[in-house]
Amino acid sequence: KAIELGKSQKDTLLLATSYIILAEYFNSIGQPDSTLSYAEKANALQMFLTSGEPEAETLAILGTAYFKKGNYPLAVKLLHQSIQIKKSPRKMKHIILASLL
């Protein structure tokens, strides 16, 4: 329902959030193909929302799914990118500011 609502209202953030929730669910039950499908949709929308900057959480989910599928080089690359984003000073500034609200 959230996906239908997001599409009907052209709410990109709601769509991206819905896709990442579905990706996390499929990842938790061991379905890497479905995980990849939804995580890739979420990643594309997040890249659109942030002018090309992926979200660390989505990259981590993609990396985990590729790991489960046996694509270790891509998994390591995505997980490394996720860590670098999490460690970036700009990202830390947003986390600190959010915690103060």
ABEGO torsion letter per residue (X at the ends): XAAAAAAAAGBAAAAAAAAAAAAAAAAAAGBAAAAAAAAAAAAAAAAAAAGGBBBAAAAAAAAAAAAAAGBAAAAAAAAAAAAAAAABAAAAAAAAAAAAX
